[in-house]
Amino acid sequence: MRTFVFGGLLATALMAVGCGGPVEQEESLDLGTQKAPLPDCSVSPDDLRNYYSDPGHTDLIGQFGCCSGGLYTWGIKSSPYIDFNASC
């Protein structure tokens, strides 16, 4: 009985301490130091890149760029099948 109580107290103490010590907060990101800043679409011309999964450009899987003053960035943007759309 004594080992059971001691084991329970030890388990409770370990749960309170946790694993790896205290977690530190990450510093906030400074967007001005990014290597590829997002375009300012308020003054940029329309330049929208459409990314497709196939060479026939039938399956749209992502977009990136400016269109009518708004930034479009969604989906997969690593496909080699790209269509540049300047009149969106």
N, C-alpha and C positions, 0 to 999 in steps of 0.2 A: 504494500500500500504506500509506503514511504517513497519508493522509487517512482511509482505512478504519479504522485503529487509533484515530486521534483521534476519529472519529465514534462508534466503539464506546465509548470512554471517556466522551465527552460524554453519550451516551444512558444509560449506567450511572449517571452522576452525577445526571442529571435524574430517573431512577427512584428514586434514593435520597432526593432532596429531595421529590419529589411535587408535586402541584398545590395551590396555595392556602395553603401553610404548615401549621403544626400544628393539629390538631383539638382544640378545647377541650371538656371534659366539661360537659354541662348540669347545672345545680344540681338537686338533688332537689326534687320538687314538694311544696309545703306544702298538704296536703289541707284544712287548716282555713281557707285563704283562698279556696277555690273559691266561685263565686257560687251554685251549686246543689249543696250537699252531698248525699251519698247518705243515704237515710232510715235511721234506726236501727230495724231490724225487730224487735229484741228487745222493744221497748215500743210499737211502732206497731200500730194495728189493721190488719186485712187490707184492703188497697186495691190491687188488681192491675188494671192497664190493659192490655187486649188491643188490639193494632193490627192492622187488616185491610187488605188491598189493594183491597177492593171494598165498595160500600155494603150489600151483602147479608150481610156478615160471614161469608163462607164460607172465605176464605183467610187464616189467621192468619200474619202476617209478623213479629211482635215482641211483647214483653211488658216491662212495667216496673212494679215495685211490690213490696209485701210480701205474703207469703202464708205462713201458719203459722210466722211467725218468720224466714223466709228471704227474701232479696232476689232477685228475678227481674229480670234485665236482659239481653235478647238481641234480636237482629234489628233491624229498621227501626222507629224510633219517631217518624217524621215524617209518618205517614199521617193524613189527616183523619178516617178511619173508626175510631173508638175505642169500646170497650165497657168500662165500669168494672165490675169483678167484685169485689164486697165479700164474697162467700162462696166463697172458693177452696178 
